[in-house]
Amino acid sequence: MSQVTAQISMSLDGFVTVPTVRAGNGMGDGGERIHDWMFDAKTDADARITEENFASTGAVIIGKGMFEVGYEPWGDPPPFGMPVFILTHHARESLLMEGGTTYHFVTGGIDDALAQALVAAGGKNVGVWGGADIIRQYLRAGLLDELQIHLAPILLGDGIRLFEGLDFEGIELRKTESLDTPAATHLRFKVTTR
């Protein structure tokens, strides 16, 4: 049965990007360091986490902002290799890319995007992979089964916080796994709502 999972990298001071995010620089100036554990896999354990996330996921949901800043650097083929559903207010035709990625632009909100992604995932998990606002929306709506936070041992000083402005009433996170590597502390939480 499909699970709805979110994963995001975060600095020790709680930021998931720095303030200078823009097209072609999706993490902002210096913000890409929070992903060093993934792209410059420091250990076999870090690489295995990335591989397992991609292998268990059949479709991804992201926000329009993440798409706009990532589209150019991701290139063609993009790194997903699966259907990607982009939450937006502007209807647009789907965009077929090489390597198995098709970008679908969803204007019907988070429930509509999730319904489409569940069908496309074919029994695999649906990954809510960012940005922070989209993860907060799914968390607030009680639609996440699992949250993974990859805590990078760096300080960014300013930027966007994952949990900023989130009403925590009724949301509970129960830690199910913790793995420390030199590049990150990988935390996995089961999400429940009261």
C-alpha positions as CSV (number, residue, x, y, z in Angstrom):
1,M,0.0,0.0,0.0
2,S,1.3,3.4,-0.9
3,Q,2.6,5.7,1.8
4,V,2.8,9.5,1.6
5,T,6.2,10.5,2.6
6,A,8.0,13.8,2.8
7,Q,11.8,14.2,3.0
8,I,13.8,17.3,3.2
9,S,17.4,18.4,4.2
10,M,17.8,20.9,7.0
11,S,20.6,22.8,8.6
12,L,21.3,22.5,12.3
13,D,19.8,26.0,12.8
14,G,16.5,24.8,11.2
15,F,16.7,26.2,7.6
16,V,15.9,24.3,4.4
17,T,17.1,27.1,2.1
18,V,18.8,30.5,2.4
19,P,17.0,33.8,1.4
20,T,18.7,34.2,-1.9
21,V,16.8,31.4,-3.7
22,R,16.2,32.2,-7.4
23,A,15.9,30.5,-10.8
24,G,19.0,28.4,-11.4
25,N,20.0,28.7,-7.7
26,G,17.2,26.7,-6.0
27,M,18.9,26.5,-2.6
28,G,20.3,30.1,-2.6
29,D,23.9,31.2,-2.2
30,G,25.6,28.4,-0.2
31,G,22.4,26.6,0.6
32,E,23.2,23.6,-1.5
33,R,25.6,22.5,1.2
34,I,22.6,20.9,3.1
35,H,22.4,18.4,0.2
36,D,26.1,17.4,0.3
37,W,25.2,14.2,2.0
38,M,23.0,13.2,-1.0
39,F,24.9,14.4,-4.0
40,D,28.4,13.9,-2.7
41,A,27.4,10.8,-0.7
42,K,30.0,10.7,2.0
43,T,29.3,7.2,3.1
44,D,27.6,4.1,1.8
45,A,24.8,4.7,4.3
46,D,24.1,8.2,2.9
47,A,24.0,6.7,-0.7
48,R,21.7,3.9,0.4
49,I,19.2,6.4,1.9
50,T,19.0,8.2,-1.4
51,E,18.7,5.0,-3.4
52,E,16.0,3.6,-1.1
53,N,13.9,6.8,-1.4
54,F,14.0,6.7,-5.2
55,A,13.4,3.0,-5.3
56,S,10.3,3.1,-3.0
57,T,8.8,6.2,-4.6
58,G,6.5,6.0,-7.7
59,A,5.5,9.7,-8.0
60,V,6.6,13.0,-6.5
61,I,4.7,16.2,-5.6
62,I,6.5,19.5,-5.5
63,G,5.5,23.2,-5.5
64,K,5.6,25.6,-8.4
65,G,8.4,27.6,-6.8
66,M,10.6,24.5,-6.5
67,F,9.9,23.6,-10.1
68,E,10.7,27.1,-11.3
69,V,14.1,27.3,-9.5
70,G,15.0,23.7,-10.2
71,Y,13.9,23.2,-13.8
72,E,17.0,24.6,-15.5
73,P,19.6,23.0,-13.2
74,W,17.9,19.6,-13.3
75,G,18.1,19.6,-17.1
76,D,16.8,16.8,-19.3
77,P,16.7,14.2,-18.1
78,P,15.8,15.5,-14.7
79,P,16.8,13.4,-11.6
80,F,13.3,12.1,-10.8
81,G,12.7,9.3,-13.4
82,M,9.0,9.2,-12.4
83,P,5.9,11.4,-12.7
84,V,6.2,14.7,-10.9
85,F,3.0,16.6,-9.9
86,I,3.5,20.4,-9.5
87,L,1.1,22.3,-7.4
88,T,0.3,25.6,-9.2
89,H,-2.5,28.1,-9.9
90,H,-1.7,28.3,-13.6
91,A,-2.9,25.4,-15.8
92,R,-0.4,24.1,-18.3
93,E,0.1,21.1,-20.5
94,S,2.1,18.2,-19.1
95,L,5.8,18.3,-20.0
96,L,7.4,15.0,-21.1
97,M,11.1,14.8,-20.3
98,E,13.7,12.1,-21.0
99,G,14.4,9.4,-18.5
100,G,10.8,8.7,-17.4
101,T,9.9,12.1,-15.9
102,T,6.7,13.8,-16.9
103,Y,5.8,17.1,-15.2
104,H,2.1,17.4,-14.5
105,F,0.7,20.8,-13.5
106,V,-2.1,20.5,-11.0
107,T,-4.4,23.4,-10.2
108,G,-6.9,21.5,-8.0
109,G,-4.9,21.8,-4.7
110,I,-3.1,19.3,-2.5
111,D,-5.9,16.7,-2.5
112,D,-6.1,16.6,-6.3
113,A,-2.3,16.4,-6.6
114,L,-2.2,13.5,-4.1
115,A,-5.1,11.6,-5.8
116,Q,-3.3,11.8,-9.2
117,A,0.1,10.9,-7.7
118,L,-1.3,7.9,-5.9
119,V,-2.7,6.5,-9.2
120,A,0.6,7.3,-11.0
121,A,2.7,5.7,-8.2
122,G,1.3,2.3,-9.0
123,G,1.4,1.1,-5.4
124,K,4.7,2.7,-4.6
125,N,5.0,5.6,-2.2
126,V,4.2,9.2,-3.1
127,G,7.0,11.6,-2.2
128,V,6.2,15.1,-1.1
129,W,9.7,16.5,-1.8
130,G,9.3,20.2,-1.3
131,G,9.5,22.9,-0.8
132,A,8.9,23.6,2.8
133,D,5.5,25.3,2.2
134,I,4.2,22.2,0.3
135,I,5.4,19.9,3.0
136,R,3.7,22.1,5.6
137,Q,0.4,22.0,3.7
138,Y,0.4,18.2,3.6
139,L,1.4,18.0,7.2
140,R,-1.3,20.4,8.3
141,A,-3.9,18.5,6.4
142,G,-3.0,15.2,8.0
143,L,-2.0,13.7,4.7
144,L,1.6,12.6,5.5
145,D,2.4,9.2,6.8
146,E,6.1,9.8,7.2
147,L,8.5,12.7,7.5
148,Q,12.2,12.3,6.9
149,I,14.6,15.1,7.9
150,H,18.2,14.9,6.9
151,L,20.0,17.1,9.4
152,A,23.2,18.5,7.9
153,P,25.9,19.6,10.3
154,I,26.1,23.2,9.0
155,L,24.6,26.5,10.0
156,L,22.9,28.7,7.3
157,G,22.0,31.6,9.5
158,D,18.8,32.7,7.8
159,G,16.3,31.4,5.3
160,I,13.1,29.3,5.2
161,R,12.3,27.1,8.1
162,L,10.3,23.9,7.6
163,F,8.1,24.3,10.7
164,E,7.7,28.1,10.6
165,G,4.1,29.2,11.1
166,L,2.8,25.7,11.4
167,D,0.0,25.1,13.9
168,F,1.2,22.0,15.7
169,E,-2.2,21.3,17.3
170,G,-3.1,17.7,16.6
171,I,0.2,16.8,14.9
172,E,2.5,14.2,16.5
173,L,5.8,13.0,15.2
174,R,7.1,9.7,16.5
175,K,10.7,8.9,15.7
176,T,11.1,5.5,14.1
177,E,14.7,5.7,13.0
178,S,17.8,7.7,13.4
179,L,21.1,7.2,11.6
180,D,24.2,9.3,12.1
181,T,26.8,9.6,9.4
182,P,29.6,12.2,9.2
183,A,27.5,14.1,6.5
184,A,24.1,14.1,8.2
185,T,21.8,12.8,10.9
186,H,18.9,11.0,9.1
187,L,15.7,11.1,11.1
188,R,12.5,9.3,10.2
189,F,9.2,10.1,11.9
190,K,5.8,8.5,11.7
191,V,3.2,11.3,11.4
192,T,0.0,11.0,13.3
193,T,-2.8,13.4,14.0
194,R,-5.1,13.5,17.0
